[in-house]
Amino acid sequence: MMVMADGLRRGARHTAWIFILGTLSALPALAQASAAQVAAPQPAVTTAAPSPVNRAAAGDSPDDPGPLATDLSPAITHAAVRKAARKVADWQLAHSESLFNQQWTYAALYDGMLAATTTTGDPKYRDAMVRMAERYDWKLLDARFPNADDMALGQTYLDLYLQKRDPVRMADTKAILDRLVLRQDDPSKLLWWWCDALFMAPPVLARMSAATGDRRYLDYMDHEWWETSASLYDPDEQLYFRDPSYFTKKQDNGQPLFWSRGNGWVMASFAKVLQVMPEHYPSRPKYIAQYRAMARRIASIQSKDGLWRAGLLDPDSYELPEVSGSAFFTYSLAWGINHHILDRKEFEPVVERAWAGMLTHIYADGRLGSIQPIDSQPGKFKPSSSSVYGVGGFLLAASEVDALPRKWKR
């Protein structure tokens, strides 16, 4: 396990996080002012900060979701994979397009919807993302700068920009990242102090570097990634703690508490960052080494049903598998196989079991269930529980599983 000095350093950081998070939660909101009032400075009105997440829009858990699907095959063929992807994407698009927003929960779904167009060849998923982006004028949330969650939508904007290089598609994201890369580190506070943040911001910075040819974005991402890794990655367990408050938490069986979705975010980010990182970038081998180590660890704790539980090292404490973390693992592992970073013989059976396992949680209408609702730790939930970020992970996984027959001779 960690050496004592590392634990002391983390403990100091944890204390700082508690103080800072408490401060942030009480930030004042500005009062609306009339045109006449704007001419003279007005005092801020102190109110409770708005919730950063619209939980009701992100998902639900009906008591009666209807029957499970019986028309899907776990075979790794284009026809079977695309049928599953389309079924889930169609249900989610119909169910949530009117609820689209700029929050991190939906950002993961938008990435999946773009992947669904790649998988199925149907432009309607991408077109829905363009409509969403135009609704928000291609802008990010910016009230909590430099919070990584509010930058996550930039992944979709930049992927759409790389398809059609209209400057408006990246202008606001670039302006925010230009401020970010000038930010100086605070020795008492990590920028990305929770592991989920590695999915939210690093792929945006990496894509901005690819889009502009400006290495400042990639270099800044690289520095902050390894700052977070030094704090949250356990090299013995080869997993990430969700945040410093987890350093001493234990599961019922005495094992350290490592959250499935938190590590899923990290694994997915490896794929998203490495796919646009130049082959000869100096620290690329370091990313690949950690990615491979985590991939082997994740594979070693896969459950018999092909999926992973919310608490990774105590699966017996969780009745249901957790599909969002499982989906991000599946996406990342399949991506690594397709890009010759992970060994096919070792990891393809893991991906095949995971894909088959996820299909058993798709309902007849296309709902994808067994997804833990918004939380910062493992928890329990209904079989019907569905959330948009888990669907995003599933659609990302489908895109890479569908690519397996193209990348390899079977």
N, C-alpha and C positions, 0 to 999 in steps of 0.2 A: 504493500500500500504506500501512500504518500509519505515522504520524509517529514519529520516534525517541523522543520523550518518552513516547508511549503504550507503545512496546515496553519502555522501562525500567520503567514502572509495572507492566506485566504480568510482567516478569521478577522483580520483587520479590515480587509476589503468588505466582508459581510457587514461589519458594523457601519461602515461608511454607506453601504447601499441602503440599509434600513433608514438612516437619517435622511439620505437624499430622496428616496422614494416617498417618504412621508412628506417632505417639503414639496415635491412635485405634485402630489395629490391635492395640495391646497392652493395651487396657482390661481390667481384671480382671473376672472373673465371681464373683458372690457364692456362697458355699457354702450348700447347703441346711441348714436348722437344724431341730431338733425343737422341740416346743412348750416344753419345759423350757429349751432353750438360748436361746429368743427373749427370755426375761426378762433375760438378761445379754448385753451387747454381745459379738459374736463377731468376730474378725478376718476380713477378706476373704481368700479363697483366690485366689491369682494363677494363672490359667490362660489359655490362648489363647482369644481371642474367637471365638465360633461364626461360621461362614460366614453372611453376610447373605443368601445366595441358595442355594436348593436347585436346583442345576443339573440334576440328574437328573429332577426333576419338571417343569422348564420346557420340555423338548423332547428330541428324539432325531434320529438320522441313520442309519436302517437301510440296510444294503447292498442289500436287495431290497424296495423299497416297493410293488412291484406296478406295473401299467400306469397311465399317465396317463388322466385322464377324457376321454371322447370324446362326452359327451352335453351339453356346455355350449356356449352361444352367446354371443358377445361383443356381441350386439345390446343397445342400451340400452332395454330394455322391462321392464316390471314382471315379467313372467313369467320372462324370462331371468335378470335380476339376482337375483330372489328364489330361483330354483332354485339358483344358485351359492352364495348366502349360506346357504341351508338345508343344502346338501350339506356345506359346510365347518363350519358351526356344529354340525351333528349329529355329525360325526366327532370334533370336538374335545371336545364335551360328554361323549360316551361314553368317549373316550380319557383324559380328565383330571379328571373330576369327583371321583374318589376321591383325587386329588392336590392338590386346591384348597388354597391357603394364603394368607397375608396379605402376601406379598411383592410388590414392584413388578412382577415379571414377570407375575404373574396379575392384578394390578390392571388392566393394559391389556386383558387378555382379558375381564375382567368388564365393562368399558365396552363392549367389542364385543358381548358377549352381550346386554346391555340394548338395544343398537342392533339386534341381530338380531330381537328381539321387535317393535321398531318396523317393521323392514323386512318381515318375514314375517307379522306379525299373530299369531304363535304365542306364547302366554304361557309356554311351557315354559322358554325361555331366561331370562326374568325370574324365574320361580319358582325356578330353580336358583340364581340370585343371592341370592334371599331366604333360601333354605336355607343357602347359604354364610355369609351375614351372621349368621344366627341361630346357626350353629355357633360363630362367634367372638364372640358377644354384641355384635355391632356395634362391635367395638373394633379399634383400629389397633395395630400394633407400636409400642413406645415405648422400647426399650432404647437407641436411638441418637439421641435428640432432640438437635438439631433437623434430623436428616437427612431430606431431602425424599423419598427413596425410600419411607420408612416411612409417609408421609402419603398416598401415591398411592391407596390403597384408599378413602380418604375420598370420592373422586369417585363411586364406586358407591354408597356409603352415602347420600350427600347426594342423588344422583339418585333413589334409592328413597325417601328422606324426602320429596322434593318431590312424589312420586306418592302417598304416604300419610304424613301429618304426625304420625307417632308419635314422641314425643320421644326414645325410646330409640335411634332410628335415627341421631340425630346427636349424642347427648350426649357420647360419648367423643371424637369428632372435634372437637367444639366445645371441650371442655376442653383438648385439646392445642393447638388453634389459639389459644385464649385465652392460653396460655403463650407461644406463638410471637410474637404481636403485641406482647408486652411486652418482647421480647428487644431489647437494644441492639446495634447493629452493632459489629463488631470491625474497626477500620480495616485490620488486617493480614490479614483473612480474609473473603472473600465467603461469605455464607450459601449461595448457589447457585453454586458454583464450577465446575460442569460443566453443559453445556447441556441434558443430559437432564433435569436438575432442573426446568426450566421446564415440562415436562409433568407432573411428579410432584406439585408443591405448588401452583403458581398456580391451576389450575382448581379445586382444593379450596377455597382461600381465596375465590375469586370466587363459588363456589356457596354458601359459608357466608354471604357478604354478601347474596346474593340470598335465601337462606332466612330470614335473621334481620332483614334491613333495616338491619344495622349496617355502616356504611361503613368501620369500622376495618380489617376483613379485606381489603377491596379496596384501601384506601390502603396497607396494609403490603405487599401483593402488588405493587402498582404501584411502590413505592419499590425493592423488592428486584429486580424484573424489570429495571429500567433500570440498576441497579448491575451486574447480570450482563451485560446488553447492552453496557455501556460497556467491559467487560473482554473479552468473547468475540466480539462481533459485528464482522466486518470490513466496513466500509461500502463498500469498493472492490469486494470480491468478492461482497458482499451475502449472505454465509453466516456461520454460527457455527462457530468453532473448538470442538472438543469440550471442551477444558479448556486451561489455560495451558501445559501441556506440548506442545501442538500448534503454538505460535506460530512455531517455527522448523523444524517437520517438513516434508519435501517428498516428493512422489510420485516415482516413477521418471522421469517426464517433466519433473521440475523444478517442477511446479505445487505450490502449497500443499496440505496434506493436510486436506481437509474430509470428514468421515464422513457417509455417507448417513443412517444411522439417527439419529445425533445431530441432524442438521438436520430429520429427519422428526419427532422428538419436538417440536422447536420449532414447526414448521409446524402440527402437530396441536394444540398448545397455543393457538396464535392462535385457531383455530376454537372451542376449548372455552372460552376466556376471553371472547372477544368475544360469544359467544352469550348470556352472562348479564351482561355489562357494560352498564350503562345507556347509552342513546344519547348522553346529554349529559355523560357522565363526562369531566372536563377533558382527560385524556391519551388518550382513545380515538382521536383522529385520529393520534396518534403511533404507536399500535399498528398502525393500518390502513396507515400509510405504510410501516412496516418490513415488514409482512406482504405488501403489494403488491410491494415491491422484491424480497423473497425469492421470491415466487411467479414473477415474471418470470425471475429467475435460474435457478430450478429448471426452469422450462419450457424455457429455452434450452439446457440440458444433458441433456435427455431423450434416451436412446438410441433407435436405430431400432426395437428390439423393444418400445418403450413404457415401459421400466423404467429404473432408475438403478442404477449399480454402487456397491459399498461405498465406494470412494474416488471422490468426485464428479467431480474434475477430471482423472482419469487412467483413463477407463473401459477402455482397452485392456489395462490391467494385471490385469483381473479377468475371468475366463472367464464366470462366472455373474452374472446380475443379482441384486440383493439385495431381496427382496420386502418385508421389514418397513419399511425406509425408503420404498420405493416405495408401499406401502399407506398410510402416514401422509401422504405427499405427495398421493396421490390423494384421500384423505378431505378434506384441508384445501382443495385446489383446488376440489373439487366443492362443498364447503360455501361457499366464497367466491362461486362462481357462483350457487348457490341463494339466497344472501342479498344479491345485487346489489352485492357489493364487488369482485368480479373480473368483467371483461368476458367475456360468454358466447362471442362469436366468437373471441376470442383464446385462451381457456383450455379450452373444451369439447372441441376436438380433442385436446388434451393429456390430458385425463381419459379420453376414449374409448380412446386408444392405451394408456394405462396400465392401464385395466380389462381390455382385451383381452389385454395382456401377462401380467397376473397369472393369468388363467384358464388359461394354458398351463402353469402350475406346480401345478395341482390334480390330484391322483391320483384314480383311479376310486373309491376308498373315501372320499374327502373330505379326505385329508391335503393341507395346503398346504405346498409345498416351497420350496426356494431361499431360506430364511430364515437369516441369519447367527446362529449361537449367541451366547450371552452373551459380551460382550467390551466393550472400551472403545476399540476402533480397528478399521479395516477389516481383514478377514481372508478366508481362503478356506474353503470348506465344500462338502459334497456336495449334489447336486441334491435329494436327499430330505430335507435338513435342515429340520426344522420346530420352531418355538418358539411358545409361547402368546402372547407379546406381538405377534408378527407376525400371528397369526390375529386378535387383537383389532383390529389396524390394518385388516386386510382387511374385517372385519365393520363397522367404522366407515365405511370407504370405501363398502361396499355400501349402507349406509343413505343416504348422500348421492347416490350414483350413481342409486339407485332413485328419489330425489326429483327428479332432473332432469326427467323427463317431466311431473311435476306442477307444477314451478315455471316451466317454459317451454313455450310452444307450439312443437311440433316440426313 
